[in-house]
Amino acid sequence: MFPLKDAHLGAHTFFASALPHDVCGSNGLPLTPNSIRILGRFQILKTVIHPRLCQYVDISRGKHGKVEAEECDPSLVGTHPLVLHIAYQVLEGLEYMNKHGMVHRALGLRNILLDRLGSVKLAKFGLYHMTDHGEDVDFPIGYPSYLAPEVIAQGFVHSNDPTYSEKPPPSSPKVDVWSLGMILFELCVGRRLLQNIEISEKLKFILTLGYIDDIVTVLAEEHGCLELIKELPGSVLNLLKKCLTFLPSKRLTPAELLIDMLFVEIAPLYKPFQKPVGLFSSSLRCMDLNLPEDIGELCKEEEEDCLTERSIDEVYYLWCLAGGDLEKELTNKGIIQSKPPVCTLPNFLLEDGEVFGQGRDRSFLLDDTTVTLSLCQLKNRLKDVSGEAYYPLLEDEQSNLPQSNNTNELTAAVNLPLIIRERDTEYQLHRIILFDRLLKAYPFKKNQIWKEARIDIPPLLRGLTWAALLGIEGDIQAKYDAIDKDTPIPTDRQIEVDIPRCHQYDELLSSPEGHVKFRRVLKAWVVSHPDLVYWQGESISILIFASLAYACMSSFIPKYLYNFFLKDNSHVIQEYLTVFSQMIAFHDPELSNHLNEIGFIPDLYAIPWFLTMFTHVFPLHKIFHLWDTLLLGNSSFPFCIGVAILQQLRDRLLANGFNECILLFSDLPEIDIERCVRESINLFCWTPKSATYRQHAQTPKPPSDNNGFNKSSYFSADYQDLPKTDLVSYC
């Protein structure tokens, strides 16, 4: 994402339409709420980054509906000398949206913003997309004065309306060109169009323009500004006429307008946008930096707000940690208003659930207000953070080994419980900045990423850090795109059944969009590994990879679940469980003897643990912390986690027989995950490597100096990699 600079964070809210309670989906389950569907579609908007578009940062589904947060800038104020420049920049944003399969549809004067340099940014460009072209809300998308004629002619129909059976087609990119024409007309004449008349009259007037040849002249006559229109330069007048073409078939698209001769002099002033190179790609990520001729300019003493140099998502994340609450901000502004429950009761209720006498709640209509979020509380919280903290040094000339970059002030915080550290604003600021710099230097800084990850991983950068720990490199997007994920295969049915069982309490994972992404990642893995098969539960082990899912899965499974997904994996599973039994006997002989006496063997409870790497056992928030450590260990580390879980349940297991143990593991009690992680590390350090040797483990890779990274840690090394003497140094 781009740095915050002089932009602001803004929030707005709307209600999703309610679904009938007596209708089920084709699978017999209740329908997914529209708010969940919206949340799933929203995720792609966070990746649509362009200088002409405000950035979407987050979405929150609350009891009062749905709240979005996005970057926003001061409102548009323009005059006709700037009209061509404004039009060109708006078209740049629209064309970029169209490339991503999106249409604005809500383009209006209030959604075209200017920054302090006069550059245009389009706001609320994702509303039409995230609501499934308006299907998931009870209000029309767009402003009446700017709606294209074809949108008005189509009318506003809802998918729940029984009077129609076919879903109307979505709007084309050309509807935004009409809206732009109306906006440019207002800028040229300095007044708003179609004001002080009923909405129905506005819509009728726009439809009657189809019988007129010169729409621009008629609009000018209706608003008493014909003389102003006649004084416009020919290029501006020509642009208005091309935008305000009544028939969509004759109207140009944003992409066609951008290459029109109207902008032949303006186009060279704007460099084509190139999306920043991602962390995992085949392109060079180095910047072409040139020092200014007068180096002294760099050393001038200036009051600088270092926080504004951080990316927008980082600032928003820290704002939330510092006590920011979107719903509270909107409530304070009167946008969200609560009603006493007694006032929402219907007058009459039938046996089948149909209600009567319930007034329409106006809160389900769109309130287009955007609330600017104040950063004062965050800045006050970080006022004592020095400027040097925003630019930590990554090199230590006094040592050949990378050291932790925690300052003295943070030393005490490192010893606090992990859950407290993750909620500490100052601590997270330091960790985010450090990991951001280390990841930008990946893979050169692999060693240091491993060192810092042993302290903790900031939640905001967890996905990228995990990918770095798994050694992901290269153009992973191209590899993923090259896999056929559409041709039907025999495992499609099993995947389809398995996905709805995976952590559906999580809003994103329960959304249809989440199911689609999930299914495609699993299918890509199955297709690209013809020697392996899909096993029920395999999906649970990959759902935590929010990004780079396929690449991470392809790296994770060979390391920790090697040959687990063979068609006949019984010999692999049995060896794994045998080694686990040895581990229990080695670390807790009394517990091992008791479990053997009552016949409670690992085959009865541990297979789901290891087959899913504990994602079947714990909720997501605990899995994150567990895997932060798991990914630092080698393929035998899961044994230690399993023993640590048993030791937390030790007293109850020793006091019970077979039947009670079965019941205990059918509904596993609360596990202290931080204690589990801490004890599993100790168990790993106390275990001879020969005790965890497996014949069916992944064949060790030959030593390599690739990218200057060597596994120097006993904690992460495999059985043959390091001598026993390293135990003292690293455990």
Backbone hydrogen bonds, N-H to C=O, Kabsch-Sander energy under -0.5 kcal/mol:
donor,donor_aa,acceptor,acceptor_aa,energy
4,L,310,R,-2.4
5,K,308,T,-3.2
7,A,4,L,-2.2
8,H,72,C,-2.7
9,L,373,L,-0.6
10,G,70,E,-3.7
11,A,371,V,-2.3
12,H,68,E,-1.4
14,F,66,K,-1.9
17,S,136,D,-2.8
23,V,20,P,-0.8
25,G,29,L,-3.1
28,G,25,G,-1.8
31,L,23,V,-0.9
36,I,33,P,-0.7
37,R,33,P,-1.7
38,I,34,N,-2.6
39,L,35,S,-2.0
40,G,36,I,-2.0
41,R,37,R,-2.2
42,F,38,I,-1.9
43,Q,39,L,-0.7
43,Q,40,G,-0.7
44,I,41,R,-0.8
45,L,42,F,-1.6
46,K,42,F,-0.7
46,K,43,Q,-0.9
47,T,44,I,-1.3
48,V,45,L,-0.9
49,I,47,T,-1.2
53,L,50,H,-2.0
54,C,122,L,-2.6
56,Y,45,L,-0.5
57,V,69,A,-2.5
58,D,69,A,-1.3
60,S,67,V,-3.1
62,G,60,S,-0.8
62,G,65,G,-1.6
65,G,62,G,-1.5
66,K,14,F,-1.6
67,V,60,S,-3.2
68,E,12,H,-2.8
69,A,58,D,-2.1
70,E,10,G,-3.1
71,E,55,Q,-2.3
72,C,8,H,-3.0
76,L,112,I,-1.0
82,L,79,T,-2.0
83,V,80,H,-1.1
86,I,82,L,-2.9
87,A,83,V,-3.0
88,Y,84,L,-2.4
89,Q,85,H,-2.1
90,V,86,I,-2.5
91,L,87,A,-2.5
92,E,88,Y,-1.9
93,G,89,Q,-1.9
94,L,90,V,-2.5
95,E,91,L,-2.8
96,Y,92,E,-2.0
97,M,93,G,-2.0
98,N,94,L,-2.5
99,K,95,E,-1.8
100,H,96,Y,-0.9
100,H,97,M,-0.9
101,G,98,N,-1.8
102,M,97,M,-2.2
106,A,104,H,-0.6
111,N,108,G,-1.4
112,I,109,L,-1.2
113,L,111,N,-0.6
113,L,121,K,-3.0
114,L,74,P,-2.5
115,D,119,S,-1.9
118,G,115,D,-1.9
121,K,113,L,-2.4
122,L,52,R,-2.7
123,A,111,N,-2.8
127,L,124,K,-0.8
128,Y,104,H,-0.5
130,M,126,G,-2.8
131,T,127,L,-1.4
132,D,129,H,-1.7
133,H,128,Y,-2.6
134,G,128,Y,-0.6
135,E,131,T,-0.6
135,E,132,D,-1.2
136,D,131,T,-2.2
137,V,134,G,-0.9
142,G,140,P,-0.6
146,Y,143,Y,-1.6
147,L,143,Y,-0.9
147,L,144,P,-0.7
151,V,148,A,-0.8
152,I,148,A,-1.8
153,A,149,P,-2.6
154,Q,150,E,-1.4
155,G,151,V,-1.2
157,V,155,G,-0.7
161,D,158,H,-2.0
164,Y,161,D,-1.1
175,V,172,S,-1.8
176,D,173,P,-0.9
177,V,173,P,-0.7
178,W,174,K,-1.6
179,S,175,V,-1.8
180,L,176,D,-2.4
181,G,177,V,-2.1
182,M,178,W,-2.0
183,I,179,S,-2.0
184,L,180,L,-2.8
185,F,181,G,-2.0
186,E,182,M,-1.8
187,L,183,I,-2.0
188,C,184,L,-2.2
189,V,185,F,-2.1
190,G,186,E,-1.7
191,R,186,E,-0.9
202,K,198,E,-2.0
203,L,199,I,-2.3
204,K,200,S,-2.1
205,F,201,E,-2.4
206,I,202,K,-2.2
207,L,203,L,-1.9
208,T,204,K,-1.9
209,L,205,F,-0.7
209,L,206,I,-0.8
210,G,207,L,-1.4
211,Y,208,T,-1.7
212,I,209,L,-1.6
215,I,213,D,-0.9
218,V,214,D,-1.8
219,L,215,I,-2.5
220,A,216,V,-2.0
221,E,217,T,-2.5
222,E,218,V,-2.4
223,H,219,L,-1.3
224,G,221,E,-1.0
225,C,220,A,-2.6
229,I,225,C,-1.7
230,K,226,L,-2.1
231,E,227,E,-1.2
232,L,229,I,-1.3
237,L,233,P,-2.2
238,N,234,G,-2.5
239,L,235,S,-1.9
240,L,236,V,-2.2
241,K,237,L,-2.0
242,K,238,N,-2.0
243,C,239,L,-2.2
244,L,240,L,-2.7
245,T,242,K,-0.6
245,T,243,C,-1.0
246,F,244,L,-0.6
250,K,247,L,-1.3
251,R,247,L,-0.9
252,L,242,K,-0.5
257,L,253,T,-2.4
258,L,254,P,-1.9
259,I,255,A,-0.9
260,D,257,L,-1.5
263,F,260,D,-1.6
264,V,261,M,-1.5
267,A,263,F,-2.9
269,L,266,I,-2.0
270,Y,267,A,-1.8
271,K,269,L,-0.5
275,K,273,F,-0.5
281,S,279,L,-0.8
289,L,287,M,-1.3
295,I,293,E,-1.0
297,E,294,D,-1.8
298,L,295,I,-1.9
299,C,295,I,-0.5
299,C,296,G,-1.0
300,K,297,E,-0.8
302,E,300,K,-0.7
304,E,302,E,-0.8
306,C,304,E,-1.0
308,T,305,D,-1.2
309,E,306,C,-1.4
310,R,307,L,-1.5
312,I,2,F,-1.7
315,V,311,S,-2.2
316,Y,312,I,-2.4
317,Y,313,D,-2.1
318,L,314,E,-2.5
319,W,315,V,-2.4
320,C,316,Y,-2.1
321,L,317,Y,-1.8
322,A,318,L,-2.1
323,G,320,C,-1.4
324,G,319,W,-2.4
329,E,325,D,-2.2
330,L,326,L,-2.2
331,T,327,E,-2.1
332,N,328,K,-2.5
333,K,329,E,-1.2
334,G,331,T,-1.6
335,I,330,L,-2.1
336,I,330,L,-1.1
337,Q,335,I,-0.6
343,C,340,P,-1.9
344,T,341,P,-1.6
345,L,342,V,-0.8
347,N,356,F,-1.6
348,F,356,F,-1.9
350,L,354,E,-2.9
353,G,350,L,-1.6
356,F,348,F,-2.4
359,G,357,G,-0.7
362,R,360,R,-0.7
364,F,361,D,-1.7
365,L,362,R,-1.7
367,D,13,T,-0.6
368,D,366,L,-0.7
371,V,11,A,-3.0
371,V,369,T,-0.5
372,T,370,T,-0.5
373,L,9,L,-3.7
379,K,375,L,-2.9
380,N,376,C,-2.5
381,R,377,Q,-1.6
382,L,378,L,-1.7
383,K,380,N,-0.8
385,V,382,L,-1.5
386,S,384,D,-0.5
389,A,386,S,-1.0
390,Y,387,G,-1.3
391,Y,388,E,-1.5
397,E,395,E,-0.5
399,S,396,D,-1.3
410,L,407,T,-1.1
411,T,407,T,-0.7
411,T,408,N,-0.9
412,A,408,N,-0.5
414,V,410,L,-1.6
415,N,411,T,-0.6
415,N,412,A,-0.9
416,L,413,A,-1.5
420,I,417,P,-0.8
421,R,417,P,-2.0
422,E,418,L,-2.3
423,R,420,I,-1.0
424,D,421,R,-1.1
425,T,423,R,-0.7
428,Q,424,D,-2.5
429,L,425,T,-2.2
430,H,426,E,-2.0
431,R,427,Y,-2.3
432,I,428,Q,-3.0
433,I,429,L,-2.3
434,L,430,H,-2.3
435,F,431,R,-2.8
436,D,432,I,-2.5
437,R,433,I,-2.0
438,L,434,L,-2.3
439,L,435,F,-2.9
440,K,436,D,-1.7
441,A,437,R,-0.9
442,Y,439,L,-1.3
444,F,441,A,-1.0
445,K,441,A,-1.2
446,K,443,P,-1.7
449,I,445,K,-2.1
450,W,446,K,-2.2
451,K,447,N,-2.0
452,E,448,Q,-2.7
453,A,449,I,-2.3
454,R,450,W,-1.1
454,R,451,K,-0.6
455,I,452,E,-1.4
456,D,452,E,-1.7
461,L,458,P,-1.3
462,R,459,P,-1.3
465,T,461,L,-2.1
466,W,462,R,-2.7
467,A,463,G,-1.9
468,A,464,L,-2.0
469,L,465,T,-2.5
470,L,466,W,-1.9
471,G,468,A,-1.3
472,I,467,A,-2.4
476,I,474,G,-1.7
479,K,475,D,-1.6
480,Y,476,I,-2.4
481,D,477,Q,-2.6
482,A,478,A,-1.5
483,I,480,Y,-1.2
485,K,483,I,-0.8
492,D,489,I,-1.8
493,R,490,P,-0.6
495,I,491,T,-2.3
496,E,492,D,-2.4
497,V,493,R,-1.9
498,D,494,Q,-2.1
499,I,495,I,-2.2
501,R,498,D,-1.7
502,C,499,I,-2.1
503,H,501,R,-0.9
506,D,503,H,-1.7
510,S,506,D,-1.7
511,S,507,E,-0.5
511,S,508,L,-1.0
515,H,511,S,-2.2
516,V,512,P,-2.3
517,K,513,E,-2.3
518,F,514,G,-2.5
519,R,515,H,-2.6
520,R,516,V,-2.2
521,V,517,K,-2.1
522,L,518,F,-2.2
523,K,519,R,-2.5
524,A,520,R,-2.3
525,W,521,V,-1.9
526,V,522,L,-2.3
527,V,523,K,-2.7
528,S,524,A,-2.0
529,H,525,W,-0.7
529,H,526,V,-0.7
532,L,529,H,-1.9
533,V,565,F,-3.4
538,E,535,W,-2.4
540,I,537,G,-0.8
541,S,537,G,-0.8
541,S,538,E,-0.8
542,I,539,S,-1.4
543,L,539,S,-0.9
545,F,542,I,-1.8
546,A,544,I,-1.4
552,C,548,L,-2.8
553,M,549,A,-2.5
554,S,550,Y,-2.4
555,S,551,A,-1.2
556,F,552,C,-3.0
557,I,553,M,-2.2
559,K,555,S,-0.9
560,Y,556,F,-2.6
561,L,556,F,-0.5
561,L,557,I,-2.2
564,F,561,L,-2.1
566,L,563,N,-1.1
569,N,567,K,-0.6
573,I,569,N,-2.6
574,Q,570,S,-2.7
575,E,571,H,-1.8
576,Y,572,V,-2.1
577,L,573,I,-2.6
578,T,574,Q,-2.1
579,V,575,E,-2.3
580,F,576,Y,-1.9
581,S,577,L,-2.2
582,Q,578,T,-2.0
583,M,579,V,-2.1
584,I,580,F,-2.1
585,A,581,S,-2.3
586,F,582,Q,-2.4
587,H,583,M,-2.2
588,D,584,I,-2.7
592,S,588,D,-2.4
593,N,589,P,-2.7
594,H,590,E,-2.1
595,L,591,L,-2.5
596,N,592,S,-2.1
597,E,593,N,-2.3
598,I,594,H,-1.9
599,G,596,N,-0.5
600,F,595,L,-2.3
601,I,599,G,-1.5
604,L,601,I,-2.1
605,Y,602,P,-1.3
606,A,602,P,-3.1
607,I,602,P,-0.6
610,F,606,A,-2.1
611,L,607,I,-2.7
612,T,608,P,-1.4
614,F,609,W,-3.0
615,T,612,T,-1.6
617,V,614,F,-1.0
618,F,614,F,-1.8
622,K,619,P,-1.0
623,I,619,P,-2.0
624,F,620,L,-2.3
625,H,621,H,-0.8
626,L,622,K,-2.2
627,W,623,I,-3.2
628,D,624,F,-1.5
629,T,625,H,-0.8
629,T,626,L,-0.7
630,L,626,L,-2.4
631,L,627,W,-2.3
632,L,629,T,-1.5
633,G,629,T,-0.7
633,G,630,L,-1.3
634,N,715,F,-0.8
637,F,634,N,-1.6
639,F,636,S,-1.1
640,C,636,S,-0.8
640,C,637,F,-0.6
641,I,637,F,-1.6
642,G,638,P,-2.3
643,V,639,F,-2.3
644,A,640,C,-2.4
645,I,641,I,-2.0
646,L,642,G,-2.0
647,Q,643,V,-2.3
648,Q,644,A,-1.4
649,L,645,I,-1.1
650,R,647,Q,-0.8
653,L,649,L,-2.3
654,L,650,R,-2.6
655,A,651,D,-1.3
656,N,652,R,-0.5
656,N,653,L,-0.9
661,C,657,G,-2.1
662,I,658,F,-2.2
663,L,659,N,-2.1
664,L,660,E,-2.3
665,F,661,C,-2.2
666,S,662,I,-1.3
667,D,663,L,-1.0
668,L,665,F,-0.6
673,I,671,I,-1.1
676,C,672,D,-2.4
677,V,673,I,-2.4
678,R,674,E,-2.3
679,E,675,R,-2.8
680,S,676,C,-2.1
681,I,677,V,-1.8
682,N,678,R,-1.7
683,L,679,E,-2.7
684,F,680,S,-2.1
685,C,681,I,-2.1
686,W,682,N,-1.7
687,T,683,L,-0.7
687,T,684,F,-0.7
691,A,688,P,-1.4
692,T,689,K,-1.3
693,Y,690,S,-1.0
697,A,694,R,-1.1
708,G,705,D,-2.5
709,F,706,N,-1.6
710,N,708,G,-0.5
712,S,710,N,-1.2
717,A,713,S,-1.5
721,D,718,D,-1.3
722,L,718,D,-0.7
726,D,723,P,-1.5
727,L,724,K,-2.3
728,V,725,T,-0.7
729,S,725,T,-0.5
730,Y,726,D,-1.8
731,C,727,L,-1.6
